[in-house]
């Protein structure tokens, strides 16, 4: 997938490199951009520090990553809007 280039460092630094293929699948299905994926994985890492998964890391990641993708899109749209003012 074309998103893969440049995303590895973000997933390595957050400890989710093993879930990069899943993240790409989820983001690709919903049409998210590379910038939104980067923002989302940072948000996932922050949530992981406070609320790590107790049983199933993959299921936890899928749920939280989808949630954070939409938050990332909103944050980036807000930043673009504020820059245009």
N, C-alpha and C positions, 0 to 999 in steps of 0.2 A: 504494500500500500504506500502511496506517495507521502503520507503523513510521517512514516517511520523516520525518515532522515531528520536528525536534529532533536528528536524526542528522547533518545536513549539517556543522555546525561541527567535529565529531569527525573526519569524513572529510576535510574541507578541511585541518585542522591537521596531519593525519598524511600528507597528500599522496596519499590514495587516493580522492579525490572521484569520479574517473572509474570507480571500481569499486563505487560505492555500489549501483547496480542489481543487480550480481552478488551483493554481500553480502546484500542484502535477499532475493533469490531463495534463496540457500543457507540463510539463517536461517529464512525462512518455511517452507521445505520441511521443516525439522526442528523447527519449533515453538519457536524461541528467542525470548526477550523482548527488549525494547528495552535494558534494563539489561545483558543478556548480550551484545548486539551492541556496546554501547559498551565494555564491558570487553574484548571480543575484539579490537576494532579498536586499542585501546591496546596490547594484547599483540602484535598484528601489527606495529605501528609499532616496538615495541622490538626484535622479531626482525629487522625490516628494517634497523635500524641495524647489527646485527652480521653478518647474512647476507642481503644484498640479492640479488634475483634476477639471474642472469647472462644469461638469454636471454628467457624468456617471463614477463613480469610478471603477466599475467592468470592463467596456470596456477599460478605460484608463490603468488599471492594466494589463489586458490581452495583450494589444498592447506593452506596455513598458516591461513587464516581458519577452515576447518572444524575444524582441530586446536584452535585457540584458542577457538572457541565452546564446545567441551566443557570446556576448562580454565576458561573464564569461569563456566560453570554450576556447576562444582565449587567454585570460589572463592566465588561468591555464596551457595551453599548452606551452605558452611562458616561464612561470616560470619553468616548468619541463625541457624545453630545456636548459634554462640558467643554471640550476643546473647540467645538464649532461655535460656541457662543461668543 
